[in-house]
């Protein structure tokens, strides 16, 4: 291992590493450490960015630590240290061009102009054709716009056997045609696992397409639904097999895209016993499997990931980790800072997870208590993210004024959908985030610590309420004149307390 130490410049702060630590960013004032070789925590990237125009990049994971004066990097491979780019945006632009250039491809425009509706909370492990059609009709009947309908876990015959279970989905092609006619596009949940007692497992074993131990026996990996084999998507043959399953679903049934769940990397403690061939000539490297799994989504108009390593600049929707139904950083409080971190690592098409939370064991616990105020603030916070996703049906959990306030946020998204799509196309061309921090847009003006408001592009300022019971909030307005959703005009720079009743998402457009 090699140790590289950098002295922090006066007023210098850093972002990067793991997006789920967004609420701890920027790094610098407090001691903090992270080993990227040991993380299985959502999207990650071997990148650190400074508001003084410096950045660090490596093709392989490294560990880093901060104290008050020093950034220390512990690495086994070469790292790139770049200086002289003046600002956070300057450092990002240079890193993007040189290490994760934009693909030039934008995900399907419906991702930015309409909401997603996932079946998870409404159906859990019991989706059916009849329920899907009724759910889609309910969306429209309750005044919500059609968008992307995600059919979550247990639509298939078995893990790894990616075809519809015929008793619950007797005519999937007809079902998807009906959903298309209603204005929806359809995504299917998939994962890299294979049930070990299935015919598919035996077939993949005979074709040498499963991850295996050094002695040639198949890996059985523990995950949230038990123990399963793992398709070896790190090999070209395994990746091709997996893509054939996805392509067949598109060809046979008209599916529009996929939610690629799971994909956690095999951590180094397990790597020495996981090989890509019987001869043990090429063990899987740290994070290599995570990157290979994420690559399976490239090329589809709608691909949503929960885990990713590198791959900034690709046309992949990156969903934050499952959120709890809480106000803290595991729930609503984590949405904005984690989204800022996503954008800074090249993941422009970010999704804040299911509105109101979707954590298994939380929202389906017998002790679950629904908080309508939290749900409404979740909707408002998510409304102007690049992608927004419902799972709890608003018309089931809200009524009266509360439901109308939820609808107001959705209508705002519909109104600004063309602007979001324009920024998505820009991201495909130049790699710039859609959702940006104030520090990114207005550099070196003391905005580095602002994590509870954000910019959409360079001209829309969004300041959601993120604390329970709060009916006013303090907003930092940068330089310029800002026209509010309430028709007020604010002359910046100024910090101003504004009214923010439960009916309002404060947002402003730069005049």
Secondary structure, DSSP 8 states (H G I E B T S, - for coil): -EEEEEE--TT--EEEEEGGGGGG-SBSSS-EEEEGGG--SSEEEEEEEETTS-EEEESS--EEEE-SSEEEEEESS-EEEE----SHHHHHHHHHHHHS---S----THHHHS-EEESHHHHTT---HHHHHHHHHHHHHTT----EEEE-SS-EEETTEEEE-TTT-TTHHHHHHHHHHTT-EEEEEE-SEEETTSHHHHHHHHTT-B-B-TTS-B--EEETTEEEEEB-TTSHHHHHHHHHHHHHHHHHH---EEEE-------HHHHTT-BSSTT--SB--TTHHHHHHHHTTTTSSEEEES-EES-TTSS-EEE-----SSSSTTTGGGHHHHHHHHHHTT--SEEEEETT---TTTTTSTT----HHHHHHHHHHHTTSSEEEE-S-HHHH--HHHHHHHHHHHHHHHHHHHHHHHHHHHHHHH---SEE-HHHHSTTSS-TT--S-EEETTTEEEE---STT--EEEEEEEEEEEEETTS-EEEEEEEEEEE--TT--EEEEE-
